[in-house]
Amino acid sequence: MLKAFLYAVCIVSAGSLKVVFENFVQLSGFDILLADLRVRKFNRTMTVLNGSFIVLNPLNNSLELTLDLFHSRLGNQQFNHYPMKLPACGCCDFFDNLQMNYERQVSVIENLPEIGECPFSPRHVNLIDFAFPQEVVSTVMPRGLWKALVTAKLDGKEIVTYYFLVKGYDDF
């Protein structure tokens, strides 16, 4: 009986991980890209991103994007670099990949560059009540606070840096 109970708890906890936005901060590159985004409470259980990425200059694939993930198991801002490796790619390739592989999740984002559009012109990319897409969350993702640090480099020099925090927790 105890084994059956523990098995059921494991299945429920694996399937009920909920991820919500906690914070968004731009650290550098305000003359290239202005991230005018904020996290707000949408209802009692969900937070959303509202605002715009304001692209101030034309961007092309020479701008290389990298993503580093950090995890705080207890959610107390004591982050450890997570050893997951994600390849760096050019800005245009990043948006093409995003739209081809996550079409349903990014369909609510307004004014994204068209697939194959490179370089793309200055624009406002608007996120209105954008909730974290739950269907992209892995069932083996550890609970806790996650920090995703995005860095844009031009000729090896960091020119834009921002991060966002998300919280993964069990939703019983």
PETARA-V395660 format. One record per residue. N is the residue number from 1. RES is the residue in one letter. OMEGA is omega in radians with two decimals (none if undefined). D_FIRST is the distance of its C-alpha to the first C-alpha in whole Angstrom. Layout:
BEGIN
((N RES OMEGA D_FIRST) (N RES OMEGA D_FIRST))
END
This chain:
BEGIN
((1 M 3.13 0) (2 L 3.11 4) (3 K 3.13 5) (4 A 3.13 5) (5 F 3.13 6) (6 L 3.10 9) (7 Y 3.13 10) (8 A 3.12 11) (9 V 3.12 13) (10 C 3.13 14) (11 I -3.14 16) (12 V -3.10 17) (13 S 3.12 18) (14 A -3.09 20) (15 G -3.02 21) (16 S 3.06 23) (17 L 3.11 25) (18 K -3.13 28) (19 V 3.13 32) (20 V 3.07 35) (21 F 3.08 38) (22 E -3.02 39) (23 N 3.03 43) (24 F -3.10 45) (25 V 2.99 48) (26 Q -3.07 51) (27 L -3.11 53) (28 S 3.08 56) (29 G -3.08 58) (30 F 3.12 59) (31 D 3.12 62) (32 I -3.07 60) (33 L 3.09 57) (34 L 3.14 57) (35 A -3.14 53) (36 D -3.06 53) (37 L 3.03 50) (38 R 3.09 48) (39 V 3.10 44) (40 R 3.11 44) (41 K -3.13 41) (42 F 3.03 41) (43 N -3.04 38) (44 R -3.04 35) (45 T -3.03 33) (46 M 3.00 35) (47 T -3.11 38) (48 V 3.01 41) (49 L 3.07 44) (50 N 3.07 48) (51 G -3.04 51) (52 S 2.80 53) (53 F -3.12 53) (54 I 3.13 57) (55 V -3.02 59) (56 L -3.12 62) (57 N 3.04 63) (58 P -3.12 63) (59 L 3.10 60) (60 N -3.06 60) (61 N 3.09 58) (62 S 3.04 60) (63 L -3.05 57) (64 E -3.12 54) (65 L 3.04 51) (66 T -3.14 48) (67 L 3.04 45) (68 D -3.13 43) (69 L 3.11 40) (70 F -3.06 39) (71 H 3.03 35) (72 S -3.03 34) (73 R -3.10 31) (74 L -3.14 31) (75 G -3.06 33) (76 N 3.09 36) (77 Q 3.03 39) (78 Q -2.98 39) (79 F 2.98 39) (80 N 3.11 38) (81 H -3.11 40) (82 Y -2.99 37) (83 P 3.11 38) (84 M -3.12 38) (85 K 3.04 41) (86 L -3.07 43) (87 P 3.03 46) (88 A 3.10 49) (89 C 3.10 51) (90 G -3.06 54) (91 C -3.13 54) (92 C 3.12 55) (93 D 3.12 52) (94 F -3.13 50) (95 F 3.07 50) (96 D 3.13 51) (97 N 3.14 47) (98 L -3.09 46) (99 Q -3.14 47) (100 M -3.06 47) (101 N -3.11 43) (102 Y -3.06 42) (103 E -3.09 44) (104 R -3.09 42) (105 Q -3.09 41) (106 V -3.12 44) (107 S 3.14 46) (108 V 3.10 46) (109 I -3.05 48) (110 E 2.96 52) (111 N 3.00 55) (112 L 3.06 53) (113 P 3.11 56) (114 E 3.08 56) (115 I -3.12 54) (116 G 3.13 57) (117 E -3.12 59) (118 C -0.07 60) (119 P 3.08 62) (120 F -2.99 60) (121 S 3.05 63) (122 P -3.07 62) (123 R 2.99 60) (124 H 3.05 57) (125 V -2.97 54) (126 N 3.03 52) (127 L 3.14 48) (128 I -3.12 48) (129 D -3.12 44) (130 F 3.11 43) (131 A 3.11 39) (132 F -3.11 37) (133 P -3.05 36) (134 Q -3.07 32) (135 E 3.11 32) (136 V -3.10 34) (137 V 3.11 31) (138 S 3.13 29) (139 T 3.13 25) (140 V 3.11 26) (141 M 3.12 28) (142 P 3.10 27) (143 R 3.11 27) (144 G -3.11 30) (145 L -3.13 34) (146 W 3.07 36) (147 K 3.10 40) (148 A -3.11 41) (149 L -3.14 45) (150 V -3.13 47) (151 T 3.06 51) (152 A -3.10 54) (153 K 3.05 56) (154 L -3.08 60) (155 D 3.09 61) (156 G -3.13 59) (157 K 3.13 59) (158 E 3.12 57) (159 I 3.09 58) (160 V 3.09 55) (161 T 3.00 52) (162 Y 3.07 49) (163 Y 2.99 46) (164 F 3.13 43) (165 L 3.00 40) (166 V 3.14 36) (167 K 3.06 33) (168 G -3.12 30) (169 Y 3.10 27) (170 D -3.13 23) (171 D -3.12 24) (172 F none 21))
END
